[in-house]
Amino acid sequence: MIRVGITGQSGFRGTNLYNTLGLYPGEFERIPFHDDFFHEDLALRKFVKQCDVIVHLSALNRHSYPKVLYDTNMRLVKQLITSMDAEKVTPFVIFASSIQEERDNAFGKSKRDGRLMLEDWAVRRGASFSGLILPNVYGPFAKPFNNSFVATFSYQLTHGEVPEVHQDSDVKLVYISNLCDLIIQKIRTQARKVVRLVSRYEVSWDFQHKVSEILSLLQQYRELYLKQGIIPEMNCRNDYNLFNTFRSYIDLSSHFPVKLDQHPDLLGMLVETSQMGVGGQLSFFTTFPGATRGNHYHTRSLKRLTVIKGKALVKMRQVGTDEILEFELDGNIPSYVDIPIWHVHNLTNIGEEPLYIQLWKNELYQTDNEDTYYEQV
């Protein structure tokens, strides 16, 4: 197996890459990294010695003092090089730089100079190196007010705040899952090569929009999905990815389960379970008392569970975390739970009669790859 270590593993990009590598357990071994390794020389040396590949994502993105930002990022690169030289190892190093390289700011300069320093190390040591020039990266679970304006807007819209556009520029964006796939592709390609390569690679962006245009889409998601429970219309894969990003900032414990309107008449009851701006598969299944279904997660698919008859307990946990959320659904009080991406989930019949569940699932704009991964809640 290829042993891969990720500096900055606990950050937005690091967490997504770490989890994505976990989808291929027979191909990659993930070498754990902790932020305090940069404060413990022996721990950092032990880490680099175990790695065939190091993806260097650790960086300071913002700081009140530009010099502190620049010096911090350069120090991290120097420490990484010092540790690899001390252990006499030459792993394949992938460095996350930025399209801000050419801008006159401390972050861009630190990325450019850090990339050049690692290029020089690779040439001197006969190692392989790839410097990735990244556009703006967005996706689920990014830290608001830090990683991405998409994260900030999504957080504000899902928490009753009002976003403001300070500079309505055109922004080039790449979805985090696409970036992770690219990094994995580079690791696989380099693993098959005997020749050592040093390269600078400009990562393609998925789409380019004005900041106000992206905010407008996110506002639509709030009005339709968050307030009315309607799955919005999505015309391309980028819309789909943006919607999943928006969903990741909803406070699940307070939002779900969502109660559905009931319309009684003399003959019975009408309950509208779903309004969709996209297609999908609608089905139902039954579950016997005490039985549990699930214990898996999805990385792309949209999924809605609605109990038609009986009582159910839905549990979910974000991959890589320990907190378990629980939601009770009762057919006498029709309601639903939507399953977020990267959340392990299961459903248990906690009633005394067979449970009837309606399942809506959408896999629009999916690849042919499997999107169900098994893990215990």
Secondary structure, DSSP 8 states (H G I E B T S, - for coil): -EEEEEETTTSHHHHHHHHHHTT-TTTEEEE---GGGGG-HHHHHHHHHH-SEEEE-------SSHHHHHHHHHHHHHHHHHHHHHHT---EEEEEEEGGGGSSSHHHHHHHHHHHHHHHHHHHHT--EEEEEE-EEE-TT--TTTT-HHHHHHHHHHTT-----S---EEEEEEHHHHHHHHHHHHHHHHT-SS--EEEEE---SEEEEHHHHHHHHHHHIIIIIHH--B----SHHHHHHHHHHHTTS-HHHH-SEE--EEEETTEEEE----BSS--EEEEEEE-TT-EEEEEE-SS-EEEEEEEESEEEEEEEETT----EEEEEETTB-EEEE--TTEEEEEEE-SSS-EEEEEEEE-TT--SS---EE---
